[in-house]
Amino acid sequence: MIATHNGKRWGLPKGHVRRGETSEAAALREIAEETGLHGVVQTHLTTIEYWFRIGTLRIHKYVDLFLVQYTLGDIQPQPSEVDAAEWVDIESAIARASFQRERDALSSARLILSTPR
């Protein structure tokens, strides 16, 4: 998980999809940039849609969230965008996430991870 807004908001790494980039590739890139960790996409969890403001500009954003399996790297928060980054168990992640839609996505991940394959 990552902390933003002076450590007051906890959530999942996310960012913009670059031209010609898939949502999956963008997710892996953003995770690596914001946390220093690398992984492999396992499955799509959900797409979150929301609006936010930067000054007077109103921005409409869609975020695809994926279940990603860790492969390598050490936690190194991106200083320009992230206040902190931490490994937490799934129950702690659900409890810590600042926004309900991210808690819902984490609950979906918990269900997937608890289902025998």
N, CA, C and O atoms as CSV, one atom per row, in Angstrom:
chain,resi,resn,atom,element,x,y,z
A,1,MET,N,N,0.853,-1.177,0.000
A,1,MET,CA,C,0.000,0.000,0.000
A,1,MET,C,C,0.896,1.236,0.000
A,1,MET,O,O,2.055,1.194,0.412
A,2,ILE,N,N,0.313,2.339,-0.479
A,2,ILE,CA,C,1.039,3.602,-0.469
A,2,ILE,C,C,0.254,4.644,0.324
A,2,ILE,O,O,-0.974,4.603,0.390
A,3,ALA,N,N,0.981,5.563,0.916
A,3,ALA,CA,C,0.374,6.688,1.624
A,3,ALA,C,C,0.629,7.957,0.816
A,3,ALA,O,O,1.715,8.160,0.271
A,4,THR,N,N,-0.399,8.808,0.751
A,4,THR,CA,C,-0.291,10.110,0.099
A,4,THR,C,C,-0.952,11.142,1.006
A,4,THR,O,O,-1.452,10.803,2.079
A,5,HIS,N,N,-0.951,12.403,0.572
A,5,HIS,CA,C,-1.564,13.497,1.336
A,5,HIS,C,C,-0.997,13.553,2.756
A,5,HIS,O,O,-1.726,13.516,3.747
A,6,ASN,N,N,0.349,13.645,2.811
A,6,ASN,CA,C,1.063,13.712,4.093
A,6,ASN,C,C,0.791,12.504,4.983
A,6,ASN,O,O,0.707,12.625,6.205
A,7,GLY,N,N,0.654,11.336,4.355
A,7,GLY,CA,C,0.457,10.095,5.094
A,7,GLY,C,C,-0.955,9.869,5.590
A,7,GLY,O,O,-1.207,8.932,6.347
A,8,LYS,N,N,-1.890,10.728,5.165
A,8,LYS,CA,C,-3.263,10.626,5.663
A,8,LYS,C,C,-4.143,9.700,4.829
A,8,LYS,O,O,-5.160,9.210,5.320
A,9,ARG,N,N,-3.765,9.452,3.572
A,9,ARG,CA,C,-4.553,8.566,2.710
A,9,ARG,C,C,-3.727,7.343,2.363
A,9,ARG,O,O,-2.586,7.452,1.914
A,10,TRP,N,N,-4.321,6.177,2.577
A,10,TRP,CA,C,-3.677,4.917,2.212
A,10,TRP,C,C,-4.467,4.271,1.089
A,10,TRP,O,O,-5.697,4.239,1.116
A,11,GLY,N,N,-3.750,3.760,0.107
A,11,GLY,CA,C,-4.415,3.123,-1.015
A,11,GLY,C,C,-3.452,2.300,-1.848
A,11,GLY,O,O,-2.365,1.929,-1.405
A,12,LEU,N,N,-3.882,2.030,-3.052
A,12,LEU,CA,C,-3.121,1.206,-3.980
A,12,LEU,C,C,-2.415,2.093,-5.001
A,12,LEU,O,O,-2.931,3.153,-5.355
A,13,PRO,N,N,-1.251,1.679,-5.478
A,13,PRO,CA,C,-0.565,2.450,-6.517
A,13,PRO,C,C,-1.449,2.551,-7.759
A,13,PRO,O,O,-2.134,1.598,-8.129
A,14,LYS,N,N,-1.420,3.714,-8.391
A,14,LYS,CA,C,-2.184,3.910,-9.630
A,14,LYS,C,C,-1.646,5.132,-10.348
A,14,LYS,O,O,-0.924,5.947,-9.773
A,15,GLY,N,N,-2.009,5.243,-11.613
A,15,GLY,CA,C,-1.551,6.386,-12.399
A,15,GLY,C,C,-2.133,6.346,-13.794
A,15,GLY,O,O,-3.065,5.594,-14.078
A,16,HIS,N,N,-1.567,7.168,-14.659
A,16,HIS,CA,C,-2.091,7.322,-16.018
A,16,HIS,C,C,-1.509,6.272,-16.967
A,16,HIS,O,O,-0.345,5.887,-16.860
A,17,VAL,N,N,-2.345,5.827,-17.889
A,17,VAL,CA,C,-1.913,4.933,-18.956
A,17,VAL,C,C,-1.304,5.807,-20.052
A,17,VAL,O,O,-1.932,6.758,-20.517
A,18,ARG,N,N,-0.099,5.484,-20.453
A,18,ARG,CA,C,0.571,6.242,-21.509
A,18,ARG,C,C,0.064,5.795,-22.874
A,18,ARG,O,O,-0.429,4.678,-23.033
A,19,ARG,N,N,0.192,6.675,-23.845
A,19,ARG,CA,C,-0.215,6.353,-25.218
A,19,ARG,C,C,0.488,5.072,-25.674
A,19,ARG,O,O,1.710,4.960,-25.579
A,20,GLY,N,N,-0.292,4.114,-26.169
A,20,GLY,CA,C,0.245,2.859,-26.660
A,20,GLY,C,C,0.502,1.812,-25.581
A,20,GLY,O,O,0.961,0.710,-25.885
A,21,GLU,N,N,0.212,2.143,-24.334
A,21,GLU,CA,C,0.451,1.248,-23.211
A,21,GLU,C,C,-0.865,0.569,-22.823
A,21,GLU,O,O,-1.920,1.201,-22.863
A,22,THR,N,N,-0.811,-0.698,-22.453
A,22,THR,CA,C,-2.006,-1.377,-21.966
A,22,THR,C,C,-2.232,-1.008,-20.498
A,22,THR,O,O,-1.320,-0.540,-19.816
A,23,SER,N,N,-3.441,-1.223,-20.033
A,23,SER,CA,C,-3.733,-0.979,-18.615
A,23,SER,C,C,-2.866,-1.854,-17.725
A,23,SER,O,O,-2.409,-1.413,-16.670
A,24,GLU,N,N,-2.638,-3.093,-18.145
A,24,GLU,CA,C,-1.811,-4.015,-17.364
A,24,GLU,C,C,-0.376,-3.504,-17.265
A,24,GLU,O,O,0.214,-3.504,-16.184
A,25,ALA,N,N,0.186,-3.069,-18.393
A,25,ALA,CA,C,1.563,-2.542,-18.397
A,25,ALA,C,C,1.654,-1.276,-17.562
A,25,ALA,O,O,2.638,-1.073,-16.850
A,26,ALA,N,N,0.641,-0.424,-17.641
A,26,ALA,CA,C,0.625,0.806,-16.840
A,26,ALA,C,C,0.591,0.476,-15.349
A,26,ALA,O,O,1.286,1.109,-14.555
A,27,ALA,N,N,-0.213,-0.510,-14.974
A,27,ALA,CA,C,-0.303,-0.898,-13.563
A,27,ALA,C,C,1.051,-1.380,-13.052
A,27,ALA,O,O,1.486,-0.981,-11.971
A,28,LEU,N,N,1.717,-2.233,-13.821
A,28,LEU,CA,C,3.023,-2.739,-13.401
A,28,LEU,C,C,4.053,-1.613,-13.319
A,28,LEU,O,O,4.866,-1.577,-12.395
A,29,ARG,N,N,4.019,-0.697,-14.285
A,29,ARG,CA,C,4.945,0.442,-14.284
A,29,ARG,C,C,4.702,1.332,-13.073
A,29,ARG,O,O,5.647,1.723,-12.388
A,30,GLU,N,N,3.429,1.657,-12.806
A,30,GLU,CA,C,3.101,2.526,-11.678
A,30,GLU,C,C,3.476,1.887,-10.343
A,30,GLU,O,O,3.984,2.570,-9.454
A,31,ILE,N,N,3.235,0.594,-10.193
A,31,ILE,CA,C,3.629,-0.106,-8.972
A,31,ILE,C,C,5.143,0.007,-8.791
A,31,ILE,O,O,5.620,0.326,-7.702
A,32,ALA,N,N,5.894,-0.255,-9.860
A,32,ALA,CA,C,7.359,-0.181,-9.777
A,32,ALA,C,C,7.821,1.240,-9.451
A,32,ALA,O,O,8.701,1.432,-8.611
A,33,GLU,N,N,7.226,2.238,-10.117
A,33,GLU,CA,C,7.630,3.625,-9.874
A,33,GLU,C,C,7.311,4.071,-8.449
A,33,GLU,O,O,8.135,4.714,-7.798
A,34,GLU,N,N,6.126,3.733,-7.968
A,34,GLU,CA,C,5.668,4.244,-6.674
A,34,GLU,C,C,6.168,3.442,-5.481
A,34,GLU,O,O,6.222,3.963,-4.367
A,35,THR,N,N,6.539,2.169,-5.701
A,35,THR,CA,C,6.937,1.329,-4.562
A,35,THR,C,C,8.308,0.675,-4.696
A,35,THR,O,O,8.876,0.240,-3.694
A,36,GLY,N,N,8.849,0.595,-5.905
A,36,GLY,CA,C,10.095,-0.126,-6.121
A,36,GLY,C,C,9.903,-1.620,-6.323
A,36,GLY,O,O,10.878,-2.354,-6.485
A,37,LEU,N,N,8.649,-2.079,-6.314
A,37,LEU,CA,C,8.349,-3.511,-6.431
A,37,LEU,C,C,7.916,-3.873,-7.847
A,37,LEU,O,O,7.333,-3.055,-8.560
A,38,HIS,N,N,8.208,-5.110,-8.243
A,38,HIS,CA,C,7.851,-5.601,-9.574
A,38,HIS,C,C,7.001,-6.852,-9.423
A,38,HIS,O,O,7.108,-7.579,-8.435
A,39,GLY,N,N,6.158,-7.090,-10.415
A,39,GLY,CA,C,5.291,-8.252,-10.341
A,39,GLY,C,C,4.719,-8.636,-11.685
A,39,GLY,O,O,5.095,-8.096,-12.725
A,40,VAL,N,N,3.799,-9.585,-11.637
A,40,VAL,CA,C,3.126,-10.123,-12.809
A,40,VAL,C,C,1.624,-10.030,-12.572
A,40,VAL,O,O,1.136,-10.431,-11.516
A,41,VAL,N,N,0.895,-9.505,-13.543
A,41,VAL,CA,C,-0.558,-9.405,-13.422
A,41,VAL,C,C,-1.165,-10.805,-13.408
A,41,VAL,O,O,-0.869,-11.633,-14.269
A,42,GLN,N,N,-2.020,-11.055,-12.414
A,42,GLN,CA,C,-2.728,-12.327,-12.307
A,42,GLN,C,C,-4.140,-12.230,-12.886
A,42,GLN,O,O,-4.581,-13.112,-13.623
A,43,THR,N,N,-4.845,-11.141,-12.539
A,43,THR,CA,C,-6.207,-10.958,-13.052
A,43,THR,C,C,-6.661,-9.515,-12.816
A,43,THR,O,O,-6.143,-8.819,-11.943
A,44,HIS,N,N,-7.617,-9.096,-13.595
A,44,HIS,CA,C,-8.248,-7.787,-13.420
A,44,HIS,C,C,-9.246,-7.888,-12.276
A,44,HIS,O,O,-10.041,-8.827,-12.228
A,45,LEU,N,N,-9.213,-6.926,-11.349
A,45,LEU,CA,C,-10.146,-6.936,-10.223
A,45,LEU,C,C,-11.373,-6.077,-10.481
A,45,LEU,O,O,-12.503,-6.531,-10.296
A,46,THR,N,N,-11.155,-4.837,-10.907
A,46,THR,CA,C,-12.270,-3.917,-11.111
A,46,THR,C,C,-11.776,-2.662,-11.812
A,46,THR,O,O,-10.573,-2.417,-11.907
A,47,THR,N,N,-12.716,-1.880,-12.294
A,47,THR,CA,C,-12.415,-0.550,-12.806
A,47,THR,C,C,-13.153,0.450,-11.940
A,47,THR,O,O,-14.368,0.360,-11.763
A,48,ILE,N,N,-12.409,1.402,-11.402
A,48,ILE,CA,C,-12.976,2.460,-10.560
A,48,ILE,C,C,-13.051,3.728,-11.399
A,48,ILE,O,O,-12.116,4.062,-12.127
A,49,GLU,N,N,-14.172,4.425,-11.286
A,49,GLU,CA,C,-14.370,5.689,-11.992
A,49,GLU,C,C,-14.633,6.776,-10.964
A,49,GLU,O,O,-15.432,6.587,-10.046
A,50,TYR,N,N,-13.955,7.929,-11.115
A,50,TYR,CA,C,-14.206,9.037,-10.203
A,50,TYR,C,C,-13.786,10.360,-10.814
A,50,TYR,O,O,-13.109,10.398,-11.841
A,51,TRP,N,N,-14.191,11.433,-10.180
A,51,TRP,CA,C,-13.851,12.799,-10.570
A,51,TRP,C,C,-13.001,13.426,-9.472
A,51,TRP,O,O,-13.184,13.127,-8.292
A,52,PHE,N,N,-12.069,14.299,-9.860
A,52,PHE,CA,C,-11.331,15.085,-8.876
A,52,PHE,C,C,-10.943,16.414,-9.508
A,52,PHE,O,O,-11.057,16.596,-10.720
A,53,ARG,N,N,-10.488,17.329,-8.683
A,53,ARG,CA,C,-10.114,18.670,-9.151
A,53,ARG,C,C,-8.636,18.934,-8.928
A,53,ARG,O,O,-8.050,18.529,-7.924
A,54,ILE,N,N,-8.060,19.620,-9.889
A,54,ILE,CA,C,-6.744,20.225,-9.750
A,54,ILE,C,C,-6.971,21.697,-10.051
A,54,ILE,O,O,-7.109,22.094,-11.208
A,55,GLY,N,N,-7.008,22.504,-8.988
A,55,GLY,CA,C,-7.369,23.912,-9.151
A,55,GLY,C,C,-8.809,24.005,-9.615
A,55,GLY,O,O,-9.711,23.488,-8.956
A,56,THR,N,N,-9.032,24.658,-10.742
A,56,THR,CA,C,-10.380,24.778,-11.287
A,56,THR,C,C,-10.691,23.699,-12.323
A,56,THR,O,O,-11.822,23.591,-12.796
A,57,LEU,N,N,-9.685,22.905,-12.669
A,57,LEU,CA,C,-9.857,21.851,-13.665
A,57,LEU,C,C,-10.485,20.617,-13.025
A,57,LEU,O,O,-9.988,20.113,-12.018
A,58,ARG,N,N,-11.578,20.134,-13.611
A,58,ARG,CA,C,-12.260,18.926,-13.142
A,58,ARG,C,C,-11.826,17.764,-14.028
A,58,ARG,O,O,-11.935,17.835,-15.252
A,59,ILE,N,N,-11.329,16.689,-13.401
A,59,ILE,CA,C,-10.764,15.566,-14.146
A,59,ILE,C,C,-11.574,14.307,-13.873
A,59,ILE,O,O,-11.885,13.984,-12.727
A,60,HIS,N,N,-11.910,13.601,-14.959
A,60,HIS,CA,C,-12.641,12.342,-14.899
A,60,HIS,C,C,-11.621,11.229,-15.086
A,60,HIS,O,O,-10.903,11.207,-16.085
A,61,LYS,N,N,-11.552,10.313,-14.141
A,61,LYS,CA,C,-10.515,9.294,-14.177
A,61,LYS,C,C,-11.122,7.901,-14.064
A,61,LYS,O,O,-12.082,7.674,-13.328
A,62,TYR,N,N,-10.536,6.983,-14.810
A,62,TYR,CA,C,-10.854,5.562,-14.717
A,62,TYR,C,C,-9.584,4.850,-14.282
A,62,TYR,O,O,-8.509,5.109,-14.823
A,63,VAL,N,N,-9.699,3.961,-13.314
A,63,VAL,CA,C,-8.541,3.224,-12.816
A,63,VAL,C,C,-8.854,1.734,-12.865
A,63,VAL,O,O,-9.809,1.270,-12.242
A,64,ASP,N,N,-8.044,0.993,-13.607
A,64,ASP,CA,C,-8.145,-0.463,-13.615
A,64,ASP,C,C,-7.246,-0.991,-12.512
A,64,ASP,O,O,-6.064,-0.653,-12.452
A,65,LEU,N,N,-7.803,-1.819,-11.640
A,65,LEU,CA,C,-7.042,-2.420,-10.555
A,65,LEU,C,C,-6.869,-3.911,-10.832
A,65,LEU,O,O,-7.810,-4.601,-11.224
A,66,PHE,N,N,-5.653,-4.387,-10.621
A,66,PHE,CA,C,-5.294,-5.768,-10.918
A,66,PHE,C,C,-4.739,-6.458,-9.681
A,66,PHE,O,O,-4.147,-5.817,-8.813
A,67,LEU,N,N,-4.934,-7.767,-9.610
A,67,LEU,CA,C,-4.230,-8.587,-8.637
A,67,LEU,C,C,-2.876,-8.886,-9.272
A,67,LEU,O,O,-2.800,-9.464,-10.356
A,68,VAL,N,N,-1.809,-8.485,-8.582
A,68,VAL,CA,C,-0.453,-8.629,-9.109
A,68,VAL,C,C,0.362,-9.485,-8.153
A,68,VAL,O,O,0.357,-9.255,-6.944
A,69,GLN,N,N,1.065,-10.474,-8.701
A,69,GLN,CA,C,1.938,-11.320,-7.895
A,69,GLN,C,C,3.332,-10.709,-7.863
A,69,GLN,O,O,3.928,-10.445,-8.907
A,70,TYR,N,N,3.843,-10.489,-6.666
A,70,TYR,CA,C,5.187,-9.950,-6.460
A,70,TYR,C,C,6.237,-10.890,-7.048
A,70,TYR,O,O,6.154,-12.107,-6.883
A,71,THR,N,N,7.229,-10.313,-7.739
A,71,THR,CA,C,8.336,-11.116,-8.259
A,71,THR,C,C,9.681,-10.678,-7.695
A,71,THR,O,O,10.521,-11.521,-7.379
A,72,LEU,N,N,9.900,-9.352,-7.562
A,72,LEU,CA,C,11.175,-8.891,-7.020
A,72,LEU,C,C,11.114,-7.416,-6.654
A,72,LEU,O,O,10.173,-6.699,-6.996
A,73,GLY,N,N,12.154,-6.992,-5.947
A,73,GLY,CA,C,12.293,-5.588,-5.578
A,73,GLY,C,C,12.170,-5.366,-4.087
A,73,GLY,O,O,11.640,-6.197,-3.349
A,74,ASP,N,N,12.673,-4.228,-3.670
A,74,ASP,CA,C,12.580,-3.785,-2.280
A,74,ASP,C,C,11.755,-2.519,-2.235
A,74,ASP,O,O,11.784,-1.713,-3.165
A,75,ILE,N,N,11.021,-2.348,-1.156
A,75,ILE,CA,C,10.166,-1.166,-1.046
A,75,ILE,C,C,11.015,0.101,-1.023
A,75,ILE,O,O,11.877,0.286,-0.163
A,76,GLN,N,N,10.740,0.967,-2.000
A,76,GLN,CA,C,11.385,2.268,-2.109
A,76,GLN,C,C,10.328,3.264,-2.591
A,76,GLN,O,O,10.121,3.405,-3.796
A,77,PRO,N,N,9.658,3.955,-1.665
A,77,PRO,CA,C,8.620,4.906,-2.067
A,77,PRO,C,C,9.168,5.981,-3.002
A,77,PRO,O,O,10.283,6.467,-2.815
A,78,GLN,N,N,8.383,6.345,-3.998
A,78,GLN,CA,C,8.746,7.401,-4.943
A,78,GLN,C,C,8.593,8.748,-4.235
A,78,GLN,O,O,7.464,9.163,-3.972
A,79,PRO,N,N,9.684,9.439,-3.920
A,79,PRO,CA,C,9.606,10.651,-3.099
A,79,PRO,C,C,8.706,11.753,-3.664
A,79,PRO,O,O,8.099,12.500,-2.897
A,80,SER,N,N,8.612,11.864,-4.975
A,80,SER,CA,C,7.826,12.950,-5.564
A,80,SER,C,C,6.317,12.724,-5.481
A,80,SER,O,O,5.548,13.675,-5.626
A,81,GLU,N,N,5.877,11.479,-5.251
A,81,GLU,CA,C,4.439,11.193,-5.264
A,81,GLU,C,C,3.920,10.434,-4.047
A,81,GLU,O,O,2.723,10.471,-3.764
A,82,VAL,N,N,4.793,9.755,-3.332
A,82,VAL,CA,C,4.363,8.832,-2.282
A,82,VAL,C,C,5.048,9.193,-0.966
A,82,VAL,O,O,6.260,9.402,-0.924
A,83,ASP,N,N,4.266,9.262,0.099
A,83,ASP,CA,C,4.821,9.556,1.421
A,83,ASP,C,C,5.415,8.307,2.075
A,83,ASP,O,O,6.413,8.392,2.790
A,84,ALA,N,N,4.808,7.163,1.833
A,84,ALA,CA,C,5.274,5.899,2.402
A,84,ALA,C,C,4.729,4.752,1.569
A,84,ALA,O,O,3.721,4.900,0.877
A,85,ALA,N,N,5.395,3.618,1.637
A,85,ALA,CA,C,4.924,2.390,1.000
A,85,ALA,C,C,5.206,1.258,1.975
A,85,ALA,O,O,6.276,1.201,2.580
A,86,GLU,N,N,4.240,0.357,2.124
A,86,GLU,CA,C,4.380,-0.744,3.089
A,86,GLU,C,C,3.724,-2.013,2.558
A,86,GLU,O,O,2.711,-1.963,1.860
A,87,TRP,N,N,4.327,-3.156,2.904
A,87,TRP,CA,C,3.679,-4.447,2.721
A,87,TRP,C,C,2.717,-4.620,3.891
A,87,TRP,O,O,3.103,-4.411,5.041
A,88,VAL,N,N,1.496,-4.993,3.620
A,88,VAL,CA,C,0.541,-5.307,4.684
A,88,VAL,C,C,-0.259,-6.535,4.259
A,88,VAL,O,O,-0.442,-6.781,3.067
A,89,ASP,N,N,-0.735,-7.304,5.239
A,89,ASP,CA,C,-1.563,-8.456,4.905
A,89,ASP,C,C,-2.912,-7.956,4.370
A,89,ASP,O,O,-3.268,-6.792,4.553
A,90,ILE,N,N,-3.642,-8.834,3.719
A,90,ILE,CA,C,-4.875,-8.432,3.029
A,90,ILE,C,C,-5.913,-7.856,3.990
A,90,ILE,O,O,-6.595,-6.893,3.641
A,91,GLU,N,N,-6.047,-8.413,5.178
A,91,GLU,CA,C,-7.025,-7.884,6.134
A,91,GLU,C,C,-6.645,-6.468,6.571
A,91,GLU,O,O,-7.509,-5.597,6.673
A,92,SER,N,N,-5.365,-6.240,6.828
A,92,SER,CA,C,-4.905,-4.905,7.204
A,92,SER,C,C,-5.077,-3.925,6.055
A,92,SER,O,O,-5.410,-2.759,6.267
A,93,ALA,N,N,-4.849,-4.404,4.833
A,93,ALA,CA,C,-5.014,-3.538,3.660
A,93,ALA,C,C,-6.466,-3.085,3.526
A,93,ALA,O,O,-6.733,-1.910,3.273
A,94,ILE,N,N,-7.397,-4.016,3.696
A,94,ILE,CA,C,-8.820,-3.682,3.603
A,94,ILE,C,C,-9.187,-2.660,4.676
A,94,ILE,O,O,-9.904,-1.696,4.407
A,95,ALA,N,N,-8.698,-2.877,5.875
A,95,ALA,CA,C,-9.012,-1.960,6.974
A,95,ALA,C,C,-8.357,-0.593,6.786
A,95,ALA,O,O,-8.931,0.422,7.181
A,96,ARG,N,N,-7.170,-0.551,6.191
A,96,ARG,CA,C,-6.406,0.691,6.071
A,96,ARG,C,C,-6.809,1.540,4.873
A,96,ARG,O,O,-6.673,2.763,4.919
A,97,ALA,N,N,-7.298,0.926,3.808
A,97,ALA,CA,C,-7.611,1.673,2.577
A,97,ALA,C,C,-8.577,2.818,2.872
A,97,ALA,O,O,-9.588,2.628,3.549
A,98,SER,N,N,-8.265,3.982,2.370
A,98,SER,CA,C,-9.052,5.183,2.664
A,98,SER,C,C,-10.368,5.253,1.907
A,98,SER,O,O,-11.293,5.938,2.343
A,99,PHE,N,N,-10.467,4.557,0.782
A,99,PHE,CA,C,-11.660,4.673,-0.052
A,99,PHE,C,C,-12.372,3.331,-0.201
A,99,PHE,O,O,-11.740,2.291,-0.385
A,100,GLN,N,N,-13.693,3.378,-0.118
A,100,GLN,CA,C,-14.515,2.170,-0.163
A,100,GLN,C,C,-14.281,1.349,-1.419
A,100,GLN,O,O,-14.208,0.122,-1.340
A,101,ARG,N,N,-14.164,1.984,-2.567
A,101,ARG,CA,C,-13.993,1.208,-3.804
A,101,ARG,C,C,-12.675,0.434,-3.813
A,101,ARG,O,O,-12.594,-0.644,-4.401
A,102,GLU,N,N,-11.654,0.971,-3.172
A,102,GLU,CA,C,-10.404,0.216,-3.062
A,102,GLU,C,C,-10.559,-0.908,-2.038
A,102,GLU,O,O,-10.008,-1.992,-2.227
A,103,ARG,N,N,-11.299,-0.663,-0.959
A,103,ARG,CA,C,-11.585,-1.743,0.000
A,103,ARG,C,C,-12.344,-2.878,-0.699
A,103,ARG,O,O,-12.077,-4.054,-0.453
A,104,ASP,N,N,-13.293,-2.514,-1.574
A,104,ASP,CA,C,-14.043,-3.529,-2.317
A,104,ASP,C,C,-13.123,-4.339,-3.237
A,104,ASP,O,O,-13.257,-5.559,-3.330
A,105,ALA,N,N,-12.194,-3.664,-3.913
A,105,ALA,CA,C,-11.245,-4.354,-4.794
A,105,ALA,C,C,-10.350,-5.289,-3.980
A,105,ALA,O,O,-10.077,-6.414,-4.396
A,106,LEU,N,N,-9.899,-4.820,-2.827
A,106,LEU,CA,C,-9.077,-5.663,-1.958
A,106,LEU,C,C,-9.877,-6.860,-1.434
A,106,LEU,O,O,-9.326,-7.950,-1.282
A,107,SER,N,N,-11.158,-6.667,-1.160
A,107,SER,CA,C,-12.017,-7.789,-0.743
A,107,SER,C,C,-12.151,-8.803,-1.867
A,107,SER,O,O,-12.178,-10.007,-1.611
A,108,SER,N,N,-12.235,-8.337,-3.109
A,108,SER,CA,C,-12.270,-9.246,-4.268
A,108,SER,C,C,-10.969,-10.027,-4.362
A,108,SER,O,O,-10.982,-11.227,-4.640
A,109,ALA,N,N,-9.842,-9.353,-4.132
A,109,ALA,CA,C,-8.543,-10.036,-4.156
A,109,ALA,C,C,-8.478,-11.095,-3.071
A,109,ALA,O,O,-7.976,-12.194,-3.303
A,110,ARG,N,N,-8.985,-10.771,-1.881
A,110,ARG,CA,C,-9.004,-11.737,-0.771
A,110,ARG,C,C,-9.790,-12.985,-1.167
A,110,ARG,O,O,-9.358,-14.105,-0.893
A,111,LEU,N,N,-10.931,-12.796,-1.804
A,111,LEU,CA,C,-11.763,-13.932,-2.238
A,111,LEU,C,C,-11.008,-14.789,-3.258
A,111,LEU,O,O,-11.001,-16.016,-3.160
A,112,ILE,N,N,-10.382,-14.143,-4.224
A,112,ILE,CA,C,-9.606,-14.884,-5.235
A,112,ILE,C,C,-8.479,-15.678,-4.575
A,112,ILE,O,O,-8.259,-16.848,-4.888
A,113,LEU,N,N,-7.776,-15.027,-3.664
A,113,LEU,CA,C,-6.627,-15.671,-3.019
A,113,LEU,C,C,-7.043,-16.812,-2.085
A,113,LEU,O,O,-6.259,-17.730,-1.843
A,114,SER,N,N,-8.263,-16.759,-1.566
A,114,SER,CA,C,-8.717,-17.800,-0.639
A,114,SER,C,C,-9.411,-18.963,-1.344
A,114,SER,O,O,-9.711,-19.978,-0.715
A,115,THR,N,N,-9.668,-18.823,-2.641
A,115,THR,CA,C,-10.347,-19.877,-3.402
A,115,THR,C,C,-9.323,-20.887,-3.907
A,115,THR,O,O,-8.378,-20.506,-4.598
A,116,PRO,N,N,-9.491,-22.182,-3.574
A,116,PRO,CA,C,-8.543,-23.195,-4.071
A,116,PRO,C,C,-8.537,-23.207,-5.604
A,116,PRO,O,O,-9.571,-23.048,-6.252
A,117,ARG,N,N,-7.366,-23.397,-6.144
A,117,ARG,CA,C,-7.239,-23.402,-7.619
A,117,ARG,C,C,-7.240,-24.787,-8.175
A,117,ARG,O,O,-7.141,-24.965,-9.389
